[in-house]
């Protein structure tokens, strides 16, 4: 343990704790713009400077570990002056566009500038006009607003192992941009959006598609329907000041109806369908050896894109089942439209997703038009929905409980946990075990795949045969798992895993790139807890027991993996070049 | 070359080889080549063939006389050994015709020896003359004529030649006469002294004590000991004529790593890259870190404008740097080393690569070197032209293949450096000192210098100085001695205004502090730094605001852009200075400059940003009135000032900087 003093307050912390973190423990907040709890310090902004033993030098508290005997001053005349001037310098290199910025009101730079009450500019503004990058349709890079904190680059390179973003040039011309100065769409970007979730300013934002949705809602010719993803229900509250993990499913149903949607569906329902297909697929491969193992989940579009670009030797291992978003879309425009006698051409399906890559998934392959139309018309992120609700004047938090629309609305507890890392695996194992043995697991909570460890492994006995499973989240963690499989493959040995779940974002969808800002592990845990609580509260906790799912197969699809299911609910993968240039 | 053994090295140590009796050396470093030394070499080759001469023609590095490039050194039988400067192909032909053929020296190109004699131990064969008085009306021709006449009168004209010298290394001492080969030098010679010199010194062999120049040369050449004297492309030359690898021999077979560090501690050598961290301590800290691998890196990313010390050493004596690195590696238990050299130094890279190849072939690199059990090898990594990569954490990032940006310290490289392993990074000059220290002992090295800064330091003196050159002096030598006594003072005899030391991280020292000893501590007190050894001389015509802008612009261009205080602060500071120099400044600008400077110093991540404001602050401190004049004078004053002569920083005469 390290014992030291911060602002004359005794502090005791474990070795290696940074001065910044140690100060928080004694209720001293040192401002910073570049340090993020998820990330290693980059030491870029120079705001978090402090003084040790009254010395002449100022040190960065984000990257300096506290040492025994240190006597840290976090605020004195000079420190505050230097901090203020640094902030002034940063503002002098930042466009004055707060009122029209995607981060207005939620910007870390704006907040700090307000705290310091930076008055009239004494330093002349210099902002280079660099055109924004809108090439992906998922994420927009507003280069001019970048303060070069380096979070996105670290996220992209180290946390996600994608290496799309980098720093180019140097000095005042330094800019964050896709490596090689190409567009983001041409880069290895997988649209996970973690960069936007970690950006302190409005330099990386989601592509706001709310105008399109408003237009559709106001179009009398269109029948707008909507689905909400599993994780959105436990995160949207944060945008309205509620603690993370607060489950607002029923308020969401009501609010979406008030927004003007003719029907409100739940992606949890189609998650159950996904499980029925995927569990059947697994049993086919595991018990009947109809395909290669391990089976790898494919419901995360960023992961799918990443695999197609980097790990396409695993294409045959990918579950061909579409993601819940796409399954619901195709079912809405076929099954639901038929049932209600609606013209699918007039149906306008909006999905509320935690994710920027979901915007890309809409047009990923031609299978995304299985209904004959675009299965999903627009995918909005949680952040965009929060904005719509605020615009619409709906007193969201005080709404009466609502309910989803039948035939695509009921869900099981297995569907809801899709939003957490390990959730797809847990849901699939519950159903697969039943399919293989005719019995339910004694304990359906799979503790081995829960929690925030980067790679989680476990073994389940199915008819006495061990099924080895692995769960990875955060794309940097995938390589380790896949390499183990590759090694076994090369050595001609049996795969170390039978079933692998991958989610691109740390924590799974609850930590998605389109979720409310300020994510860190504390929030991830609370959001996940919200989902597990929802699962526990469900009467039905197995996907195959969802009565609406059973009805769907009886009345429309036939059998899981059957010809109709195949036509509507499955997709294909192709190797894609890392760079499109 | 065959593999060397321990006994081979010992045999070499037992009978070191002297200089051969006859040779011509052409100084082919980058500066020399830029001035045409390759052409001179070819001209000499052709001329030699035409005249059917056999005198060996050798390639060497630079002795440091940048002002006189291309430089050729000649040793002919029965002739004093001399340097010829500013050699043209025509002079090259005359060297072979007159110097070698007729034993006559050539007027106006000779740089006199700095090893001046106090006794006439040999009969005079040549007399060098030069009038060094700053007044107009050069009397060199007069003295040459009167000496020659006097010799003729006494019948000595056949035996003794009088030659006009290019440079005698003595300045402002009236007419100077040097008698060769003894090197006895007379200063402030007046017309009546001519007869005495001929009668008493030339004829009778007596030294005239009243005229004798007794001041020893200020330079002490430890780092530059072999520069210009050996062929940098020949390990054989280094082994036979420069006690090459004898320091390594002593270390490998007679000293434990701890003893090596102790010897370094006794030498009190401090890092010559600029920061002045004790070398022994760096080694000990690295050594103390338990790890599977330790690394040693030679920092050859010299980037200060006007500095060319490291390049000269790398090009002129590459084996000494390699030997120094091997000794460092032995001391800290490293088995792998990297030379990080900027790609703009292609010759340095080429020569170090050749040195590595030769050393490997000779068995001095590789496993179990000379049977000692010590294994070591080294590689070259090229810097891609970023000044910031001289900063050690950025340098490491660059070697690892990442963007060359600094990272926070701690952890220091001695704890976690290259590939996460303990790493010691030493500057070229530091490493070049080491073989000599291990050969002659730490106490010998510590015999030079001041109480806190020991040894010698190489400076690249440039700008408005008469003889821009490399100078190696004991630390503690004053600026006045370096500029006036070694380099001949200000160009065209103008008044000196200030000296900029330490490059873009340093500051200016005005003329009133010229007698300050040059050491890490004293320069810091004056608001500058010793830095890596750049020294820019400015005369009264130089605008300090312009000079400051020059250095600041350099740092702004070279900022890696990682941290906000340096990236934006430097840029904004330059804008304010620019505004002032256009006469558009306001009264609030000086406080704003000070505020941005303070922020950059306190909040920048690495040394580049922390020291970039130094030139600004030091010119404000000593020449604040110049800023005021621009602010008060407005645009018309600025236009008038900006028409003045180009500044020292941008008009330096030296061809040596790439």
Contacts between the chains, C-beta under 8 A, distances in Angstrom:
chain1	res1	chain2	res2	distance
A	41	B	408	6.7
A	42	B	562	7.5
A	43	B	407	7.2
A	43	B	408	4.1
A	43	B	562	7.9
A	43	B	563	6.8
A	43	B	605	5.4
A	44	B	562	5.5
A	44	B	563	5.2
A	44	B	564	6.7
A	44	B	605	7.5
A	45	B	563	7.2
A	45	B	564	5.3
A	46	B	563	5.3
A	46	B	564	5.3
A	46	B	565	4.5
A	46	B	603	3.8
A	46	B	604	6.8
A	46	B	605	7.0
A	47	B	564	8.0
A	47	B	603	8.0
A	49	B	602	6.6
A	49	B	603	5.4
A	57	B	602	7.6
A	58	B	602	4.5
A	58	B	603	6.4
A	60	B	408	6.0
A	60	B	605	7.3
A	63	B	408	3.8
A	64	B	408	7.2
A	64	B	410	7.0
A	65	B	410	7.4
A	78	B	598	7.8
A	78	B	602	7.2
A	81	B	595	7.5
A	81	B	598	7.5
A	81	B	599	8.0
A	82	B	598	6.5
A	82	B	599	5.0
A	82	B	602	4.7
A	82	B	603	5.3
A	83	B	603	7.8
A	85	B	569	8.0
A	85	B	595	5.5
A	85	B	596	6.6
A	85	B	598	7.4
A	85	B	599	4.1
A	86	B	564	5.8
A	86	B	565	5.4
A	86	B	569	7.8
A	86	B	599	5.6
A	86	B	603	5.3
A	89	B	564	6.0
A	89	B	565	6.7
A	89	B	568	4.1
A	89	B	569	5.3
A	89	B	572	6.3
A	89	B	596	7.3
A	89	B	599	7.0
A	90	B	564	5.1
A	90	B	568	6.5
A	92	B	568	6.4
A	92	B	572	6.2
A	93	B	564	8.0
A	93	B	567	7.9
A	93	B	568	4.8
A	93	B	571	8.0
A	122	B	588	7.5
A	122	B	592	6.4
A	123	B	572	5.4
A	123	B	592	7.3
A	123	B	596	7.7
A	124	B	572	7.2
A	124	B	575	6.3
A	126	B	571	6.8
A	126	B	572	7.3
A	126	B	575	7.3
A	147	B	564	7.1
A	148	B	561	6.5
A	148	B	562	7.2
A	148	B	564	7.2
A	148	B	567	6.9
A	150	B	562	7.2
A	166	B	403	7.5
A	167	B	403	6.1
A	167	B	405	7.7
A	167	B	561	6.9
A	167	B	562	7.9
A	169	B	561	7.1
A	170	B	386	7.0
A	170	B	388	8.0
A	170	B	558	7.5
A	170	B	559	6.5
A	170	B	560	5.4
A	170	B	561	4.7
A	171	B	556	5.9
A	171	B	557	5.9
A	171	B	558	7.0
A	171	B	559	4.3
A	171	B	560	7.6
A	171	B	561	5.3
A	171	B	567	6.4
A	171	B	570	7.5
A	171	B	571	7.2
A	172	B	556	6.9
A	172	B	559	7.4
A	172	B	561	7.2
A	172	B	567	6.0
A	172	B	568	6.8
A	172	B	570	7.6
A	172	B	571	4.1
A	173	B	561	7.2
A	174	B	560	7.4
A	174	B	561	2.6
A	174	B	562	7.5
A	174	B	567	6.2
